């Protein structure tokens, strides 16, 4: 429950609707985990989760996969049943977007004018999808994939859609393309770089996915620049490329990354730029204010540099670290990054960060569609991309965590279990 007592005022006589011991802005994975972890740590203060969507916290990765395909209903991707938040004495403040943070008054003000006070603020807002800024960007039929509302809007358009252009060959775009092919749609993927997944994976994995999508009927085009979106009756009717080619499309899906949602924090004086800067305990430079998840720029011990890490694992683990700090057992954030992607009958599982690798070892035969890529730097294992190879994924974690330098011939041999390459303690 909120802190009891009379309503308090912030600056300029602003009435505070409620004050909470911990106010969590952002009701996604990081925000939800922060609330859950606090209760698991026996925290007894008042907690509220404030989110800009009308729904209780839900899982985002299934949006472009199982939810879009219809394999899972929305109830099945809720992080917890709606009623469980009240059972944990966590107030849900939904359909509210914070526009102003006042660190001196310890208040946040929402777009609707509502103001809430806090003892501790946890910022877990993630990011907003980057949108097109070219001619035709406003047309109906252009979609991003970040929220339930985004995917519901795409689904409503499907009945009248035959041709889809996916702008961006990252995981979101490729996952959406795979689902759309299951629906029988004609799909063209438009990637500005010379390969898909160029920012997150090695060339062998990129070429594998390009071949897989083409085998499923997707027209994958590389090194292309989108010039404009064509219109017919205020709707998308095609995508014009810089070389003059017109790609037929009555739906466009844009997957070109996110912009971290940190403007209110930066306006309040927090250090940052591409995200908000946090220390090893996820503290920002504002008093009593933490940040977690996609929006938190942190020194990552696996990347060896400051990064924003867009993954559920990162959001959850940072949120847990913050909860421990709040209850008086501060623990620096240090967790092995991991990710996953489902496309067609392919399950990709990644552990570690391949940033800065100087060698890739292919473990197994790519043609079997069950193999792993092992990324190394100066002989040490940095990361693994495992396709339909759960055993490598599970056992490879110890190689990443230990920075192991195994014999390359054994590393490449799928008959050699990865766990045998970890030096005994």
C-alpha positions in Angstrom: 0.0 0.0 0.0 1.1 3.6 -0.5 2.8 5.5 2.2 0.0 6.7 4.5 -0.7 10.3 5.5 -1.9 13.4 3.9 -1.2 14.2 0.3 2.2 16.0 -0.1 3.1 18.8 -2.4 6.0 18.9 -4.8 7.4 22.0 -6.4 5.0 24.9 -7.4 2.3 23.4 -5.2 1.8 20.3 -7.3 -0.4 17.8 -5.5 1.1 14.4 -5.1 -1.6 11.7 -5.7 0.3 9.1 -3.8 3.8 8.6 -2.5 5.5 5.2 -2.6 8.6 3.9 -0.9 9.6 2.4 -4.3 8.1 3.7 -7.5 9.0 1.7 -10.6 8.5 3.5 -14.0 8.2 1.0 -16.7 6.0 -2.1 -16.4 8.0 -4.5 -18.7 10.4 -7.2 -17.8 12.8 -5.1 -15.8 10.1 -3.2 -13.9 8.1 -6.4 -13.1 11.2 -8.2 -11.9 12.2 -5.3 -9.7 8.9 -5.5 -7.9 9.0 -9.3 -7.7 12.6 -9.3 -6.4 11.9 -6.7 -3.7 9.1 -8.9 -2.3 11.2 -12.0 -2.6 13.9 -10.1 -0.6 11.2 -9.5 2.1 10.9 -5.8 1.4 7.9 -4.5 3.2 7.7 -0.9 1.9 5.1 0.3 -0.6 5.7 -0.4 -4.3 4.0 0.8 -7.4 4.6 -0.2 -11.1 3.8 2.6 -13.4 3.5 1.8 -17.1 2.3 3.6 -20.2 0.4 0.6 -21.6 -3.1 -0.5 -20.3 -1.9 -4.1 -19.7 -0.4 -5.7 -16.7 3.3 -6.7 -17.2 3.8 -9.2 -20.0 6.6 -10.9 -21.9 7.8 -9.0 -25.0 9.9 -11.7 -26.9 6.7 -13.7 -27.8 5.2 -10.7 -29.5 7.0 -11.2 -32.8 6.8 -15.0 -32.5 4.1 -17.0 -30.6 1.7 -14.2 -29.9 1.8 -12.9 -33.5 1.4 -16.4 -34.9 -1.5 -17.1 -32.6 0.2 -20.0 -30.8 -0.2 -18.2 -27.5 -3.0 -16.0 -26.3 -2.2 -12.8 -24.4 -3.1 -14.4 -21.0 -0.3 -16.9 -21.6 2.4 -14.2 -22.0 1.5 -12.3 -18.9 4.6 -12.3 -16.5 2.2 -13.0 -13.6 -1.6 -13.3 -13.4 -3.1 -9.8 -13.0 -4.5 -10.6 -9.5 -1.1 -11.7 -8.2 0.2 -8.1 -8.2 -2.4 -7.1 -5.6 -1.6 -10.2 -3.6 2.1 -9.0 -3.5 0.9 -5.5 -2.4 2.2 -4.0 -5.7 0.0 -1.2 -7.1 -0.4 -1.1 -10.9 -0.5 2.5 -12.2 -1.3 1.7 -15.9 -1.9 3.9 -19.0 0.4 6.6 -17.6 3.5 8.0 -19.2 6.0 9.9 -17.1 7.1 13.2 -18.7 8.8 15.0 -15.9 11.1 13.8 -13.1 11.8 16.2 -10.2 14.8 14.7 -8.3 14.7 17.4 -5.6 11.0 16.9 -4.7 11.3 13.1 -5.4 8.3 13.2 -7.7 7.3 12.2 -11.2 4.6 13.8 -13.3 2.7 12.1 -16.0 1.3 13.3 -19.3 -2.2 13.4 -17.8 -0.9 15.7 -15.0 -0.9 13.1 -12.3 2.1 13.4 -9.9 3.5 10.6 -7.7 6.1 10.8 -5.0 8.8 8.3 -4.3 11.5 7.4 -1.8 13.4 5.4 -4.4 12.8 5.5 -8.2 13.6 2.6 -10.5 13.6 3.6 -14.2 12.8 0.6 -16.4 11.2 2.2 -19.5 13.1 0.3 -22.2 12.8 2.1 -25.5 10.6 3.2 -28.3 11.0 1.8 -31.8 13.0 3.9 -34.3 10.6 5.0 -37.0 11.1 5.9 -40.6 11.7 9.6 -41.4 11.2 9.4 -45.1 8.3 10.3 -47.4 5.3 8.2 -46.7 6.3 7.4 -43.1 2.9 8.4 -41.8 0.8 6.0 -43.9 -1.5 3.4 -42.6 -0.1 -0.1 -42.8 3.3 0.8 -41.4 4.0 -1.1 -38.2 6.6 -1.5 -35.5 6.9 -4.5 -33.1 7.3 -3.4 -29.5 3.9 -3.6 -27.8 0.8 -5.8 -27.7 -1.1 -2.9 -29.5 1.6 -3.0 -32.2 1.0 -6.7 -32.9 -2.7 -6.5 -32.6 -2.7 -3.8 -35.2 -0.6 -5.9 -37.5 -2.9 -8.9 -37.0 -6.0 -6.8 -37.9 -4.3 -5.8 -41.2 -3.4 -9.3 -42.2 -6.7 -10.2 -43.8 -6.2 -7.4 -46.4 -2.5 -8.0 -46.8 -0.8 -10.1 -49.5 2.7 -8.5 -49.8 4.8 -7.4 -46.8 8.0 -5.4 -46.8 10.1 -5.9 -43.7 12.6 -3.0 -43.3 15.6 -4.2 -41.2 17.2 -7.7 -41.1 17.6 -8.0 -37.3 15.9 -10.5 -35.1 12.6 -8.7 -34.9 12.3 -8.4 -38.7 13.4 -12.0 -39.3 11.0 -13.4 -36.7 8.1 -11.4 -38.1 9.1 -12.6 -41.6 9.0 -16.2 -40.5 5.5 -15.9 -39.0 4.2 -14.0 -42.1 5.4 -16.9 -44.3 3.5 -19.3 -42.1 0.4 -17.1 -42.9 1.2 -17.5 -46.6 2.1 -13.8 -47.2 4.7 -12.7 -49.8 7.6 -11.2 -47.8 10.5 -9.1 -48.8 13.2 -8.3 -46.3 15.1 -5.1 -47.0 18.5 -4.8 -45.2 20.8 -1.8 -45.6 24.0 -3.7 -44.7 25.6 -6.5 -46.7 24.1 -9.2 -44.5 21.3 -9.8 -42.0 22.1 -9.8 -38.3 25.3 -8.0 -39.1 25.4 -6.1 -35.7 24.9 -9.2 -33.5 26.3 -12.3 -35.2 29.1 -13.6 -37.3 28.9 -13.9 -41.1 28.3 -17.7 -41.1 25.2 -17.3 -39.0 24.0 -14.4 -41.2 24.4 -16.5 -44.4 22.7 -19.4 -42.8 19.6 -17.4 -41.9 19.6 -15.7 -45.3 19.5 -19.1 -46.9 16.8 -20.4 -44.6 14.5 -17.5 -45.2 15.0 -17.7 -49.0 14.3 -21.5 -48.8 11.0 -20.5 -47.1 10.2 -18.1 -49.9 11.3 -14.8 -48.4 12.9 -12.4 -50.8 16.0 -11.2 -48.9 17.6 -8.1 -50.4 20.9 -6.8 -49.0 22.7 -3.5 -49.5 19.5 -1.7 -50.2 18.4 1.8 -49.2 14.8 2.7 -48.8 13.9 6.0 -50.4 10.2 6.4 -49.8 6.9 4.7 -49.1 4.3 4.7 -51.9 0.7 5.6 -51.1 -2.8 4.5 -52.4 -5.9 5.8 -50.5 -3.8 6.9 -47.5 -2.3 3.4 -47.2 1.0 1.7 -48.0 1.2 0.6 -51.6 4.9 -0.1 -52.1 8.4 0.7 -51.0 10.6 2.7 -53.3 14.3 1.9 -53.1 17.1 4.4 -53.9 18.0 2.6 -57.1 14.5 3.1 -58.4 13.2 -0.3 -57.7 9.6 -0.5 -56.4 8.9 -3.3 -53.9 5.3 -4.4 -53.8 3.9 -4.0 -50.3 0.5 -3.4 -48.7 2.1 -3.7 -45.2 5.4 -2.5 -44.0 7.1 -3.7 -40.8 9.9 -1.5 -39.5 12.6 -3.2 -37.3 15.5 -0.8 -37.2 16.2 -0.7 -33.5 15.0 1.4 -30.5 15.6 4.8 -29.0 16.1 4.4 -25.2 13.2 6.1 -23.3 15.2 8.3 -20.9 14.4 11.9 -21.9 12.7 12.8 -18.5 15.8 11.5 -16.6 18.2 13.4 -18.8 16.1 16.5 -18.6 16.3 16.2 -14.8 20.1 16.2 -15.0 21.0 12.5 -15.1 24.2 11.6 -16.9 23.8 9.8 -20.2 23.0 10.1 -23.9 22.3 6.9 -25.7 20.6 5.6 -22.5 21.1 6.7 -19.0 24.5 6.1 -17.3 24.5 3.7 -14.3 27.2 2.3 -12.1 27.8 -1.3 -11.1 24.8 -1.2 -8.8 22.6 0.3 -11.5 22.5 3.7 -9.8 22.1 6.8 -12.0 23.7 10.1 -11.0 20.3 11.3 -9.7 19.7 10.8 -5.9 17.8 7.6 -5.0 17.3 6.7 -8.7 18.2 3.5 -10.4 17.8 2.4 -14.0 17.7 -1.2 -15.5 17.2 -2.9 -18.8 17.4 -1.7 -22.4 17.7 2.0 -21.3 20.6 1.5 -18.9 24.1 2.3 -20.2 26.4 0.2 -18.0 30.0 -1.1 -17.9 29.6 -4.7 -19.0 32.3 -7.0 -17.8 31.8 -9.3 -20.9 31.8 -6.6 -23.5 34.7 -4.8 -21.7 33.0 -1.5 -22.4 29.9 0.6 -21.6 26.9 -0.7 -23.5 23.1 -0.9 -23.4 22.1 -4.5 -23.6 18.7 -5.2 -25.1 17.7 -8.5 -23.6 15.3 -9.9 -21.0 18.2 -11.5 -19.1 19.8 -8.1 -18.7 16.6 -6.5 -17.5 15.8 -9.2 -15.0 19.3 -9.5 -13.6 19.8 -5.8 -13.2 16.4 -5.5 -11.5 17.4 -8.2 -9.1 20.7 -6.4 -8.3 18.8 -3.2 -7.6 16.4 -5.0 -5.3 19.3 -6.4 -3.3 20.8 -2.9 -3.0 17.5 -1.4 -1.8 17.2 -4.0 1.0 20.7 -3.4 2.2 22.7 -6.2 0.5 24.3 -4.4 -2.4 25.6 -6.8 -5.1 27.2 -5.5 -8.3 25.5 -6.5 -11.6 27.6 -9.3 -13.2 25.7 -11.8 -15.2 26.5 -13.8 -18.4 24.3 -12.4 -21.2 22.0 -14.7 -23.1 19.4 -14.4 -25.8 17.2 -16.5 -28.0 15.3 -16.4 -31.3 12.7 -18.7 -32.8 12.4 -18.7 -36.6 10.6 -21.6 -38.4 11.8 -24.8 -36.8 15.1 -23.2 -35.7 15.9 -22.4 -32.1 18.8 -20.0 -31.7 20.3 -19.7 -28.3 23.2 -17.3 -27.6 25.4 -17.0 -24.5 28.0 -14.3 -24.0 28.8 -11.3 -26.2 30.8 -11.7 -29.4 31.9 -8.0 -29.5 35.5 -7.8 -30.6 36.0 -11.4 -31.6 38.9 -12.3 -33.9 38.0 -15.9 -34.7 35.0 -18.0 -35.2 35.0 -21.8 -34.8 32.1 -23.7 -36.5 31.2 -26.6 -34.3 29.4 -29.2 -36.3 28.0 -29.1 -39.8 25.9 -26.1 -40.8 24.0 -28.3 -43.4 22.5 -30.4 -40.6 20.8 -27.3 -39.2 22.1 -28.2 -35.8 25.5 -26.6 -35.0 27.2 -23.8 -33.0 29.4 -20.9 -33.7 32.0 -20.2 -31.0 33.5 -16.7 -30.9 37.0 -16.2 -29.6 39.4 -13.4 -28.9 43.1 -14.1 -28.5 42.1 -17.8 -28.0 39.5 -17.1 -25.2 35.8 -18.0 -25.7 33.6 -14.9 -25.7 30.3 -16.3 -26.9 28.4 -19.1 -28.6 25.5 -19.0 -31.1 23.8 -22.4 -30.9 21.3 -23.5 -33.5 19.1 -26.4 -32.4 21.9 -27.3 -30.0 20.7 -26.9 -26.5 23.5 -29.0 -25.0 26.2 -26.7 -26.4 24.3 -23.7 -25.1 24.0 -25.1 -21.6 27.6 -26.3 -21.4 29.1 -23.3 -23.3 28.2 -21.0 -20.5 31.1 -22.2 -18.4 33.5 -21.5 -21.2 32.3 -17.9 -21.5 32.2 -17.3 -17.8 35.7 -18.7 -17.4 37.2 -17.1 -20.5 38.5 -20.6 -21.3 41.1 -21.1 -24.1 40.3 -24.6 -25.4 42.1 -26.5 -28.1 40.5 -25.4 -31.4 40.3 -28.9 -32.9 38.4 -30.2 -29.9 36.2 -27.1 -29.8 35.2 -27.8 -33.4 34.4 -31.4 -32.8 30.7 -31.9 -31.8 31.6 -35.3 -30.5 33.7 -33.6 -27.7 31.3 -32.3 -25.0 32.0 -28.7 -24.2 31.9 -29.4 -20.5 35.1 -31.5 -20.8 36.9 -28.4 -22.1 36.4 -26.5 -18.9 39.5 -26.8 -16.6 38.7 -28.5 -13.4 38.7 -26.3 -10.3 
